[in-house]
Amino acid sequence: MNSEARQNPYEVLGVDKDADARAIKKAYFERVRQNPPETHPEEFRRLREAYELLSDPEARQAFDASAAQQADGPEAAKNAALQEAINLFEAGDKVGGRRLLTELLNEQPDFHDARILLGRHFLYEGDAKEALAEFDALLARAPDHWQGHLQRGWALLRLQQMKEAADAFWRAGKHGPSEVSPRVALADCLEAMGQVADALKVLEQAQSLPGISRMDVLALKVRRIATMLEFGQDADAAKALEQLDAELPESTDPELRRWTGGQLSSSAAHLFAQQNSKGANQLLAFGRRFNPESVTDVAYPTRAILDVDALPAATREWLHEEAERLHGWRTVRHWMMPALYTLGLAAATALLLSFICFGGNAREVAVWIVCAVFAAVFCGVTWAQARRLLRVMASPFGRFDTIHPLHFIQVATDRVTVWPFVHLQNLHLVDHQDNGNYQDTTLELRFNDQRVALRVRGKEQAEALAQELMGRRRRVLELMGQGMLDAESGVEHLPAALLARADKKGRVRAENARSPWPGVFAAAGVGVLLVGGAVWPQQQSAAVRAWTRAASQGDLDSMLESLREQPDPRFAPQLQARVDAELGKARARMEARLDPGSAAAPSREFFTSLLDGVSRAHTRRIAVIWEAREGTVMPPREDFSELLMNAWQRTVDEALGQNVLSVNVGRGSPREARPLLILRVRDGIRGGQRVWSVSHEGLDLPVPPLELVADAADPRAPEVLFHAWMDRWHLPGAGSRRPLLFTASTLVQGARP
């Protein structure tokens, strides 16, 4: 038997025996504030035991019945024996308590309180069949005993005999016409059977029981609202909540409103346990109207990210103590990686800006725009990373994870991520191995639709942490269900009202918090300004490099490109003089090769016009375009554009020398200018004759357009037409009659002496 005398819970809390639940709860919280568990653990234990006993209607009724032991007569002896059995159970002597109750029942079979106590003991121990046997024995002697029917229903519920349990609860209500607990038990049973509408009806009818107190009516209404939310009837629940608010205006007794808020909180704990966070938060948010002074009855976000500057001083002090205990700010990896990232980005940004500002090639406007965009991005990202490094170095906490009485907390630099335990729905452990050797364990925590992964070294440590987290969740829900969450030690370290300030994204920002975006945009603007300021110097530098490159190479093509792409006034006259000098050499070769007495002498004016055009247009391209007649598909090997290009290249090389004019088929590179001259040949058939219509574009040449005719059946028609073209324009090479295409046979012929 317990060596310590059981204290009167009414005396411990300082309330009268007829005090209602509201007065009991008020007295409990007043005494807890006077005797906090940190400084008065023993007194707090006594207060809590007394409150738990008096807040349970059945336990309170049993205590009140046993308290009559001080009276005289046989009832005093019976109650004394019943109290002795209770003390034995509380002391852990279950065998002794059962033996004492069995002896009492053998002597007094109609001692129903003893049989109910014995049956409830079996239920508590998980032996529902033994409990059912005791309650059946009680009802056999007292069929109208409503408590016997109620307890029998609980035993049947444990045995999964739902219909029989519902019948027992109904009979308990029938024989206890003014009792609330049988109706609530019946509603719970009907919910478990899926008969939600019937359960709601039972709870509504129970509000009209004779002699029912107003507090019981309010408790039934809250219970009914919680059932609606649990089974998805949100619209009906919202209407019922508004009606409840209308029934309890602010002019009502404040204690009654606070008590109603506690009932809503208790129902929210049930919904959290059913993983219905939305409905639970709806009850908590509404209950806040009735009990605004509570520090824990608020809607909890799934996750809240708080700026450190938004935390009260007490919270920051607690976090600093946790950082010292867990060595959060002393880890090298906390600042090492941000420092490496910052240095890497700074180096990359410096290299990019150097390339942009000191690159050797001239750039077009589109290229400068792309450079400005890259500079803005790199400068903005580098500034943001540097700002993060400064925050890391200035952080008083560093990085660590810790456990608050109500939340799992992750601290990182100047932000605190809070995961309320009420939303913890699942926890999974995954062991990681490498070649069969254990490495670490990952704890995967699921808070509603969001997940958190924690890596823990050591299986035992991981399992211990998992058990602690789940144990915290159970305790939070138990205390919330009992309305005792405010009294939990340590809840003041992180006020729940602070979490309720979270926006839709779960952020709680400090009042004076500065947005990082202005700095990012300012840094990006600096990058753009640097690029803009580098345009003129880079262009000048590119011009110098282009002049130096063209001067060092000395070929006509590079000098023409420099004059065409970068006509810098400082160097253009010199380059133009060198181009004219090269073209002068070509004129000299032309005059030497095109003897005034030769047949090609009239073409001197033609080539002179070409050289003058090169000097003016700074391009040496001649495009030859051959257009086949409609409906003709030529194989690639018979493409006359290539044949004519080769023939014309030989012709101009004979007249001017090599590398003076470049002949192609009109498909120049993107950097090349437009052709100096376009020679267009349109092929056609007319009256059995093959006809070439020759025209030129781009220069005003002293040669007329041509229409050349040859026998269409002649396989050498292209050579005939080309040589006729050369004859008409008095071009060199007309007399040699070389073929357009050097085949194997012609090469052999050309090799003979």
C-alpha angles and dihedrals in degrees: 000000000000110000092208115079112242110248124223107257091210090057093045091055095034097234134131122257091248094051114133126230092265093056092045093053092046092052092047095054093045091055093043089056088052093045109033116189093242094064103020107034096157094048090046090053091053092048093049094048090050092048094048091051097048094042091059106077095205095045089048091050091050091050092048089051093049092045089072088077090101090066121093126252135042094315089064092057092047093049091046090054091047091051090049090055090049090051091050092052091048090050090054096252096130095160092052092048093050092047092051093049091046091052090049092051093047089055096037111024091178094058091114097175090059092050092049090050091050092047092049089050090056090048091051090051091051096250098127095165093058089046091051090051091054093048091047089052090051093049091047088063097033111026092175096054102123095194090054091054090046094051091043088056091054091051092050089048090056088052090053091244093139102170093047090048091051089051091050092051090048090052090048089056091046093054093038100048094173099039119110101194096070090054093050091048091050091050090051091051093049090050090053088052091051095250095128096156091054091047091053090048092052091051091049093049091048089064089070097054114136114263094006115158123238091244091056090050091052091047090052091049091051090047090051092049090051090052091053091052093046092056098042101261092132097151093053090045091053091052091048091050092052090050089050090051090050091052091053108045120177089263089067122100104293091218091056091051091050090048090052090050088054090053090052089050091050091052089047089057089056091051092048088053088053088052091246097134095161094058093042092053089048090057093045093049091050092044088056087073091061099040109028092157094065114107095204107033098093135112109272120217116222088242132003126194111201129192109233090231089059091061121096119247093256091056093049090050091051091049090050090054090049091049090053091048095047097035090235099157094042097068114111093212089063093072103014098075096045088050092051092047091050093049092047094050092044091052092047091049092049091050092048093050090046091052091047096047100039104029114137103223125078115247135214124230093261091053091051090051091053090048090051091051092050092046091050093050095047094045092048094048092045091051091049091050092047089051089051091051091052090050090050093050092047095046114118092201110037116193126323144125124236141168123245119193089255105023148036106237132202116192119198120172105297099350131079120203113203123198110188113221091223088074096048104118106163142010125197130183122210121187117212121211135183115205089339094310118120113244109171144313129252119214110207110199120190117204104184104298096345129084135209123196121202124186114213127181111224130035094234092051091048093049091047091051091048091051091048093051094049090044090053091052092051091048094049091052092045093051092044090050090051093046090241101112092106090062095054112120114252100017089118091066090077113021112220089216087067090060090050088065091067115123125227090285092050095251125143108192129193116253093242095037115143120220113236092217098082089056092046091051092045091053090047089051090052089054091051091048091051090053092046091050091050095055099085097040091045092049090050091048091047090051091052091049092047091051091047092048094047092046093048094047094044095193121135095237096057092046092050091048091051091050091047100043103029110022094178109182090220094062106018096089092052093047091046090052091051091047090050089049091054091046088049089058088052090051090051091052090048093052090048095048099039098061111201089237096052127096090249095055093101089062092067090089089050094054092041089058089051093052091047089051091052090052092051103037097035092224130105099193123128115186121206114197121185115194115199120215117269116280094022119124112193123200114239091251091057096049102136091197089073092042093051091045091055092046093050092046089056090047097053091042089055091051103038107014131253125310094021101101125020118212120199139154098261096275101111126167118270092253094054120096125238114291117276090219133012118204109196122193120189114196122210146153122235126171094338091311127113110229129198117194107201123195136160133216135191103038133056095237124183090239128096127228113268139218110199124191132197138163107280091212093057109100088208093056094119091054091046092050094046093050090047087053091052091047093051092049092039092235122169118262095039092119097051093063094208114179122250092233121043104217126183092263094052091048089053091049091048091053094057117098 
